[in-house]
Amino acid sequence: MKSILVVNGPNLNRLGLREPEVYGNFSIVDLEKYVHQRAEALGIKADFFQSNHEGVLIDRIHEADEKYDGIVCNPGAFTHYSYAIRDAIASIQIPVVEVHISNIHAREEFRHTSVLAPVTTGQIVGFGKMGYELGLRAFV
């Protein structure tokens, strides 16, 4: 059975409270339940993690290289400027799929650039929580 780590970056713990017109009305707990349900239906194991701290996310990405078959990663605002997370992704051997709930290319200009995209397997944007399912499906 494939094992996937789902990593969520800063402010995703505020889902359902922060800009629901952009991110939806579901909470981080709802998202975690959804991810586990979708993973089970796809016959894979998914572990779910969220942190607002860059170093903690980097540590989890490094650890994933030994424990998982891949990562579905919503890096939040770190997408646009974290060369440290970019380097962490580049340093591991497992594939990483970048996911965003909103369409970052249709929002403010600073959100249009992902410094992570060049070192990820692919990017899924704008499909709400279904983007996580699409990310999981990429590993099936």
N, C-alpha and C positions, 0 to 999 in steps of 0.2 A: 504494500500500500504506500503510495506516495505521501510524503509529509511536507507541508507547506507552512512557512511562517508568514503571517499577515502582520505587517508593521505599520503603525499609524503615528504620524508626527504631531507637532504642536497644534493645540487648539481643537483637535478632533474630539477631545473629551468634552467639548462644548456643543457637540452636535445636538440639534433639537432646540438649542437656546440661541446659538449664534447664527444670525442671518438665515432663518428657515426658508426664506424665499430663494436663497441660493443653494443651501445645503440640505434642505428638506426638514421634516418634522421628527425624524427618527433620532433616537439617542445613541450614544456609543454602545450602550448595553443592547439596544435593538439591533445595531449593526453587527455586533459580535454574535448574537443569536442567529441572525440571517446568514453570516459567513459559515457558522458551524452547520447549519441546516443544508446550505448549498454544497459544502464540502462533503457531508455525509451522503447526499444524493449523488454526488459525482464519484463516490468511492475513494475519497482521499481524506487524510487527516490534516486539520488546520489548527495551528496555535495562533492566538490573537494577542497582540501587544500594542500598547500606546504609551508614548512618553512625550513630554514637553521639552526634554533635555537632549541636546544634540549628542553629547558624549555617550549617554545611555543608549541611544539609537545606534550609534556606531558600534558599541560593544555588542549589542544584540545581533547586528549584521555580521560581525566577525564570528560570533559563536554559531550562527546559522550555517556557516560553511561546513561545519563538521556534523551537523544534526539534521539538516533538511535537504529536500530535493530542489527547493526554490523559494523565492520570496515574492509576495505581493506587497508592494510598498506604496503607501500614500504618505509622502514626506511633508505634506502641508507646505507652509511657507519656506521650509528649507529647500524645496524644489528649486527656488530661484537664485539661491546664493550659497548653498553649503557645499563648498569644494571638499570639505572634510567628509561628508556623507558620500559624495561622488567618489572620492578616493577609497572609501571603505567598500563601496560596491565594486569598484574596479579591482580591488585586492582579493575578492573571493572568486571561487570557481563555479558556484551555482548561479543559475539565471535569476534575474530580477525583473519583474513586470511592474512598471510605475502606473499607479491608478490615481485618478482625481475624480471626486464626486461631481464637481462643476466642470464646465468646459473652460479651462484656463486660457485658451486661445481667443475666447470671446469676451474676456473680462479686461481689467485694467492692463495697460501695456506692460507693466513690470511683471505681470504673471505669465506673459507669453513665452518667456524663456525658461527652459528647464536645463540647469547645468548637469542634471543627472541623466537625461535622455541619451546622451552619447554612450553611456556605459550600461544601459539597461537593454533587455531583450526587446521591449516594446513599451508603448504608452497607451493607456486607455483613459479617455477623458469624457466627461459630460453625460454619463449614463446613470448618475446617482449611485445608489448602493449596488445596482446591478453591475457596475464596473468591477466590483470585487469578485462577483461570480464569473465574469468574463476573464478576469485575471486567473482565477482558479482553473477555469476551463483550458487556459493556455498550457497548463501543466499536465492535462489529461491526455 
